[in-house]
Amino acid sequence: MYYYLSLEIKWVLNPKYVENENVKNIDSRKNQLYIVAGLYGRGRVNSFIYNRFSIDYSERIVERETVNNGVNNFLFGGKLAIG
């Protein structure tokens, strides 16, 4: 299980506005040129997998398995988009 943190910023280069009750808001229904930049990060909280299954002789069996190989403690990345 990971905890997740993201930060994203969107710049509208040619904003088109709609006015509602004397307040100007960006009109999301019209085509506009924008740039999006973002940073993302994750950190591992725990590394347990619980397997639950049953067989003919038992109602339920629970196995706990620790996953360490091939799992990163920290993941991070970025995003850049033009639309």
C-alpha positions in Angstrom: 0.0 0.0 0.0 1.3 3.5 -0.9 0.3 6.9 0.2 0.0 9.3 -2.7 0.6 13.0 -3.1 0.1 15.1 -6.3 0.5 18.7 -7.2 -0.8 20.0 -10.5 -1.0 23.4 -12.1 -2.9 24.5 -15.2 -2.2 27.7 -17.1 -4.8 28.8 -19.7 -3.0 30.8 -22.4 -6.0 32.4 -24.1 -8.8 32.4 -21.5 -12.4 32.9 -22.6 -14.7 34.0 -19.8 -18.3 33.7 -19.0 -20.0 36.2 -16.6 -22.4 35.0 -13.9 -23.7 37.4 -11.3 -21.0 40.0 -12.0 -18.2 37.4 -11.5 -16.0 36.3 -14.4 -15.2 32.6 -14.6 -13.2 30.7 -17.2 -15.7 29.0 -19.7 -14.7 25.3 -19.8 -17.1 24.6 -22.7 -15.0 26.6 -25.2 -11.7 25.5 -26.8 -8.8 27.1 -25.1 -5.0 26.6 -25.2 -3.6 25.4 -21.9 -0.4 23.9 -20.4 -0.5 21.5 -17.4 2.5 20.7 -15.2 2.4 18.3 -12.3 4.5 16.4 -9.8 3.6 13.1 -8.3 5.0 11.1 -5.4 4.3 7.9 -3.6 5.7 6.3 -0.5 5.2 2.7 0.6 3.3 2.3 3.9 3.4 -1.5 4.2 4.3 -4.5 2.1 1.9 -7.2 3.1 -0.4 -9.2 0.9 -3.3 -11.1 2.5 -4.5 -14.3 0.8 -7.8 -15.6 1.9 -9.1 -19.0 0.7 -11.0 -22.0 1.9 -10.7 -25.7 1.4 -13.0 -28.7 2.2 -11.8 -29.1 5.8 -11.7 -25.5 6.8 -13.9 -22.5 6.6 -11.3 -19.9 5.9 -7.5 -19.8 5.8 -5.6 -16.5 5.9 -2.0 -16.3 4.8 0.1 -13.1 5.2 2.9 -12.7 2.7 5.6 -10.0 2.7 6.6 -8.5 -0.6 10.0 -6.9 -0.7 11.7 -7.9 -3.9 10.9 -5.7 -6.9 8.9 -3.1 -4.9 10.2 0.4 -4.5 9.9 2.4 -1.3 9.5 5.7 -3.1 8.1 6.5 -6.6 8.0 9.9 -8.1 7.4 11.4 -11.5 6.2 14.4 -13.5 3.6 15.4 -16.0 3.6 18.0 -18.8 0.6 18.4 -21.1 -0.5 20.8 -23.8 -4.1 20.9 -24.9 
